[in-house]
Amino acid sequence: KTDFINFISEQEWKSIEPVSSWFGPSSFLMSSMSALFQLSMWIRHCHGYLTENVGIPVWGSYAVFALATLFSGLILGLVSEALETDWLA
């Protein structure tokens, strides 16, 4: 507590370099990181629901997420290819 009070009263904070805007809380990088953490919590919630409420075994829940990952990658790849083909034509 004393160190913090001295830091403020003696204006030592002026010698600290501010955080760059790239790492600021409202930057694109930190917003993306926040979205990834929210996605991981949603996936954890879905895994708990599938294993506890629906009664799917743990390996079955992992299989569901693996298939969802494969299919979403397939769909995103097809959409990306379709958009690229339309833009180049």
N, C-alpha and C positions, 0 to 999 in steps of 0.2 A: 504494500500500500504506500509506503514511504517513497519507494522508487518511482511509482506512478505520479505521485504528487510532485516530486522533484522534476520529473520529466515535463510536466505541464508548467509548473511555476518558473522553471529556469529556461523554458522555451527550447528544450532539446529537440522537440518535434520538428523544428525548422530545418535541422540537419538531415532528416530522413527523406530519402527520395520517394516520391509518390509512386503508387502502383501504376503501371502503364494501362492505357485504356483497353488493351487486348485482354488483360486479365481482370478487368473490372467486373463487378457483379452483374452489370446489365449488358456485357459484351456478348457477341454471337457465340464465342467459345464457351463461356460459362452458362449461357442459356441452353446450348446444346448438351452440355454436361448434365445440367439439371434435368433435361428431357430424358436422357439416358437413365439417370437414377430413377425417375418416375416410371419409366418403362420396366426397369428391373423389378421395382416394387409391384407393379401390376402383374408381371409374369409370376412372381412369387405368390401373389394372392390367387391367381388362377391355378397354380400348381396345388396350393393348399385346398382350394375348392374341389379340384378334380380328385385328389387323393382322399380327402376327409368326407366330403358331402356326397360325391358321386360314387366313390368306392373303387376308383381305378387304381391299380397298383402303381407304385412309384415309377417303375420302368415303363408302364403304359403312358404315364404323364410325360415322361421324357420323349417317348416316341411321338406323342401328339405334337409337342413343341418342335421336334426335329422335322416332322412332315410339314408343319406350318412354315418353318424356316425355309425348307426346300421349295415349297410352292410359292411363297412370297418372293423368293429370289427368281424363280422362273417367270412369274408374272411381271416383276419389275424389269427383268432382262428383256422380255418380249415387248413391253411398253417402250422401254428405252430404244430398242432396235427399230420399232415402228416409228417413233418420233424422229430418230436419226435418218431413216430412209425418206420420210416425208420432207425433212428439211433439206436434204441433199438433192432431191429430185427437182 
